[in-house]
Amino acid sequence: RYREVSFGPTVEDRGVEGTRRGGKSLQKVNERLLEKNPAESLLFDVVLIATDSQQQSSRIISSTSHYGLEVGRFCFSSREDLVETLVVNNVQLFLSTDRDEALQVSQKGVLSALLGRQEAPSESLRVMLCGDAIVRPDCDPVPASRGAAQSFSARLGEMRGRFGVSGSPLSIVLVTSSGGSKSCGVALQTLRSRGLSVDEAYCLAGAPRGPILSLLRPHFLLGDGVIDLED
Amino acid sequence: MVKMSLDPVQVKELNVSPSPNGDSRASWEEEEVEEEEEDRLGIATKTKPPKPENAVTVAVSSRVLFRTELEQRVFEQKGVEEYLRYQIEHENEPFAPGPAFPFVKALETVNARLRELYPQSEELFDIVLVTYNHAHVGIRLINTINHHNLFIERFCMTGGSSPIGYLKAWQTNLYLSADADKVREALAEGIAAATMFMTEKLTEVSESQLRVAFDGDAVLFSDESERIFKAHGLDKFFQHEQDNEDTLLDHGPLKGFLEALGKLQKKFYAKGQRLDCPIRTYLVTARSAASSGIRALKTLRAWGLEIDEALFLAGAPKGPMLEKIRPHIYFDDQMFHVEGAAEMGTVAAHVPYGVAQKHNQPQKPGARK
């Protein structure tokens, strides 16, 4: 019972760097999980999906191994078939450096997020959750990827629960942008009821996100739709 | 400080883009979140927190806002996992008020008066809870904030990492913590900061007027004169002050905060409320009025800072005077004075700045300048 995380094509150099770091952190989580339980089945399974030509694809594969990214599988797909490829491969989270691509995928119901391009990311995998999405009442139109987001966060919570409070290779960070402290409290309780315990919580209540995000250095940010970390 | 503005061109993603009236709002995919919708679980429209660059931001840690001694003991004796388990178990029990609580309540009183006079203005106090507590304690802290009817809508629970970066991100004007190391870090980054301690005796303070008292040297002013006194004694100190009477003292770490208070005071004066101003500031210094005090006053005047009352004690103990003034907070760089104030029920905060830190032992009163 694996959790599939797949990376989209990495074209720019900076994109590769973000992918590499994200990938390394995901690997670290797997390593630590297996340390605790060699029979662990709740692991990240990384699939690299390339939607460009064959030429580009082989360049991607060689870059990937050059950067030491342990990718389980490679998939070649066309842009048009991307979503189908993801569904067929039971992908639970699609990461990309391409905003349009991530959006397209998200609108079809597959959870998607953009990779951060931070300068000095941490060793541990830092996953940021957007609290505003969690407390937002169910109304029309419900974002297509809402269900995927909820089940992913439950699985993430299971994974996080395998480690103790300190020294975890996985950190869960909650950020609420517009709501006040009450709504952040609701987000914390909702996540807890789904089995996901949060490590850090930041309630911005309308303050600009940029300065805080640049300190938080998440590898990716999950919420409704697709969120850009470059704000 | 430069405000980080967000690119308003993003249309389909979540972003926080400034809307025409200047407030920040998050937009969800193609929808704009209505103010009224936000209000259901968010904050009431008329009491939306101000933008950090417009507000006087006061960051407080959970240990000074509330009393957490019991929980601290659990942490020290039984470790972090047990500590968090304890906190979650007692989640619905609000913490009792801590040393910074009356100060924070007074800030809110000032805000209420400012909102009456200037309903559209964002020049208000903004109180942010900045704690390196783990988010597991979050629900208990939020419950406590609600229980005490505090208006604290912003916080950072860093789960163990240093909160200093967040202080800068919030454009913090004053940081209050129980942790002297964090306070020193903040001072080193140019943020006004002070360490607070819990006292058993607490005199009653005003609920309608915020009173802030400052020591002079090494708090509002630099520690230049303290250095002379420590190195060369009282006579040399007097001589130096006399010779330099017309030279301004350099500024100290709390000067900026006094300045911020002064700006808010002027807003009340502008509406004819000088006598009824809900902010009052005090200088409580061991300098004497006849001699060394003149330089202090000239400096303040040159800085364009008004202080409501200047108390020159000429070396007399500060405790009794503070007990008369009843400030919500008193800033001093010497632990001796902080302790003396606490003994008489005044909430005193230690500013670990300047040469006095190397000599931070209680001294005989009267052997001071």
Interface residues (C-beta under 8 A of the other chain):
Chain A: R99 L103 C130 D132 A133 V135 R136 P137 P143 G164 V165 S166 S171 L174 S177 S178 G179 G180 S181 K182 S183 C184 G185 V186 L188 Q189 S197 V198 D199 E200 A201 Y202 C203 L204 A205 G206 A207 P208 R209 G210 P211 I212 L215 G223 D224 G225 V226 I227 D228 E230 D231
Chain B: K3 M4 S5 L6 D7 Q10 K12 E13 L14 N15 V16 D23 S24 R25 A26 W28 E29 V33 E37 E38 R40 L41 G42 I43 K48 P49 K51 P52 V80 E81 L84 H134 A135 H136 G138 I139 I142 N143 I145 N146 I152 E153 R154 F155 C156 M157 T158 G159 G160 S161 G165 Y166 K168 A169 W170
